[in-house]
Every structure is written in C-alpha cells, then in structure tokens.
Amino acid sequence: MNWRKLPVIPTLLVLAAAGYMVHLGFWQLDRLAQKEAKIARFSAAQSDRSPVSIGEVWRYKASDARDFHRTQFWCQQVLQISAQSGRNAAGQAGWAHIARCLTAPVDTQGFRPTEAPKGVLADVVLGWSNKPDPVVWSGGQVRGTVVPGGEFAHHVVADPALAGLAENARPDPRDLPNNHLSYAVQWFLFALTALVIYVVAVRKRVLGEDEKD
C-alpha cells in the first residue's frame, strides 16, 4: 500500500480530532485525582471533631482549606432569614431555612466570650421543612459543618438543626460524583475507534487505487 496516496487534509483532521479526545481523556484522569483528594479531605475533616473558629474559616474563604470542617460560634444577631428550595437528609424536596448571622467566637465550653472581637457575617442553614413559611430564631450557639458555596464562599449547615426545624442534608462523600475514570476510558476508546475506522476506510481506498494502477 502506498501511504503517499493518503488524503492529507482528512488525515490531519482525523489526527487532530483523535489527539483532542486523548487530551480530554487525560483531563478526566486529572479531574479524578482532584476528586479523590477532595473526598480524602472530606473524610479527614469529618473525622476531626475539634471545631475550627468561624474567623479561621473565613480567612481561608479563597481556598478549600476549611471545606467540610466542623465549626462552632455564637450568632449574636440575626440579620435575616430566608428559605431556599432543596432536599433534606432523606432526599425529600422541601425548603432549607438560612439565617444570616453576625457572629462572635465561643470558648472551648461553647460560651460566648465577654469581650468578643468584631464579628463576621455567616450564612447558617438552620434546617429543613416542607414549607417555605418564615421561621423565628433569635440566634445563639451554632455547631455545624462548613460547606463551600454561597455569597460568602462558605456556609454552615447546623448540626443539630435549629429553630425547631428538621435536619437538613449534610455533606456526604457519596454526594461527590466520581465517574472520571469511566469518562477517561470513553474518550480514549473514542480516539482509538476514530483512528481504526479511518485507517480501514483509507486502506480500502488506497488499495483500490493500487489495483487500478
């Protein structure tokens, strides 16, 4: 077979497409490593029962250094309470009730210090209900898990639930999709399939032209 008879432009296009698919496969492998590291951080943070201060959490808000850690603080003033549609720990649709708090640190026994420094704002998921009706909560001690997301880069899911609400969904490593290995294998197979199909098609064409010659 005379490979010089290969069509140049189609060959380059196929090679470029296959190369891009291989690139996507390696990108998925990189995402797999990142996701496994995130799950490992989650497990380590949840096993560490010593809470971090809310001030320390917010100092790291530009990174994920405090994701999924336990925290406790004092909500010294409730600025507003809103409701957002979501799901509870059992997966039932409903409403998560979120309080925006002006916070103060607490000591090791969970009591508010007598001279608290200027507080920071934090969104606290108080709990879950099946109605968006307003709830009443005047603040107080909050214990919970730091979760990435929201206006302040993080919010806190209260544990136990507050304001007489039911427990809201808490972070779980099983909630982090981790299908990147299968995605990588698919992209590699796509690239291989494209190359095989093109080689077979071109080989038939070139062989056919050789027979005519």
C-alpha positions, -999 to 999 in steps of 0.1 A, spaced: 0 0 0 14 34 -10 9 57 20 18 87 0 -16 84 -16 -33 93 18 -55 123 16 -36 150 35 -64 172 49 -88 144 61 -58 127 77 -48 158 96 -84 164 107 -88 129 120 -54 130 138 -64 164 153 -97 150 165 -82 119 180 -55 140 197 -82 162 212 -101 132 225 -69 118 241 -64 152 257 -99 150 272 -91 116 285 -60 128 304 -80 158 316 -106 134 331 -78 115 348 -66 148 363 -101 155 375 -102 120 390 -71 128 411 -86 161 422 -119 145 432 -102 117 452 -82 143 470 -114 162 478 -131 131 491 -100 124 512 -101 160 527 -138 155 534 -132 122 553 -103 137 573 -122 169 581 -153 150 593 -132 126 615 -116 157 632 -142 166 658 -123 196 671 -141 226 657 -124 255 639 -134 290 646 -156 308 621 -130 336 618 -104 310 607 -129 296 582 -134 330 566 -97 337 565 -94 307 542 -125 315 521 -104 320 489 -93 283 492 -108 250 502 -86 246 532 -116 245 556 -141 227 534 -163 202 554 -146 210 588 -167 213 619 -171 248 634 -189 265 663 -196 301 670 -223 324 685 -249 341 663 -251 373 682 -275 390 657 -298 375 631 -299 399 602 -324 380 580 -339 345 575 -347 332 540 -359 299 525 -344 282 495 -358 251 478 -337 220 484 -337 184 498 -334 171 533 -312 143 545 -337 117 532 -338 132 498 -373 147 501 -379 180 484 -386 210 506 -371 242 519 -338 250 536 -341 279 560 -310 301 561 -301 327 587 -276 354 580 -257 360 613 -233 385 628 -211 361 646 -189 360 677 -164 333 687 -171 309 716 -147 294 741 -139 257 745 -171 251 765 -193 268 738 -199 300 758 -197 335 742 -166 354 754 -174 385 775 -153 407 751 -158 394 716 -139 409 687 -159 424 659 -179 396 643 -180 384 607 -211 375 587 -220 339 581 -249 321 564 -263 293 586 -286 266 572 -308 262 603 -327 231 590 -353 219 566 -391 219 564 -417 211 537 -430 246 536 -413 280 529 -431 296 559 -410 320 578 -393 307 609 -383 325 641 -349 322 656 -331 348 677 -296 335 675 -273 317 699 -247 290 697 -242 273 663 -225 240 657 -222 226 622 -202 217 591 -185 243 568 -197 238 532 -183 256 501 -207 278 482 -229 308 488 -223 346 489 -195 343 514 -178 314 496 -188 291 525 -219 285 546 -225 264 577 -250 235 579 -262 235 615 -259 201 633 -282 197 652 -309 216 634 -321 249 650 -354 268 652 -374 236 656 -366 225 620 -358 190 608 -323 180 599 -311 193 566 -290 174 541 -254 173 553 -223 168 531 -215 132 523 -186 120 501 -211 98 483 -227 130 470 -195 139 451 -198 124 416 -166 105 408 -171 90 373 -140 105 358 -122 72 353 -150 59 331 -152 92 312 -114 90 305 -117 54 292 -146 65 270 -125 93 254 -96 70 248 -119 45 232 -135 72 210 -100 82 198 -90 46 191 -123 39 173 -119 70 151 -84 60 142 -93 24 134 -123 34 113 -102 60 94 -74 35 88 -97 9 75 -115 33 52 -83 48 38 -67 14 34 -96 3 12 -93 34 -8 -56 32 -13 -56 -5 -21 -84 1 -46 -63 27 -63 -33 4 -63 -53 -23 -80 -64 2 -107 -28 12 -113 
